Amino acid sequence: MKLFKIVFGLIFVLFSYFQFNDPDSGIWIFTYSIAALACYMSIRELWPSWVFYSMTAGYLVAAILQWPPAFEGIFFGEAQMRSLNIELARESLGLGICAVVMAVLGKWG
């Protein structure tokens, strides 16, 4: 389980780094940095499980609200944004990943 926490902590730091060129980078850097912090706090066992469940709920609600009005795919092979719907889908997927990891940390962390 510790390896899971370390890997996802590093993934969330990497996600934060990739946001520097985004027009709304502050929001996303904060979002992924908090997820990375949660992984660290779970490794150190400094937060109770209800904190991770609360974060799960927050990320899940945000992922649902971020879902695009018309799904056009995610297009992993391209870095640039071809349409707003693709960007919204990517953001929603990132929030969904955060929600799943927070749920795992709450349950088995």
Secondary structure, DSSP 8 states (H G I E B T S, - for coil): -HHHHHHHHHHHHHHHHHGGGSTTHHHHHHHHHHHHHHHHHHHTT-S-HHHHHHHHHHHHHHHHHHS-SS-----TT--S-S-HHHHHHHHHHHHHHHHHHHHHHHHH-
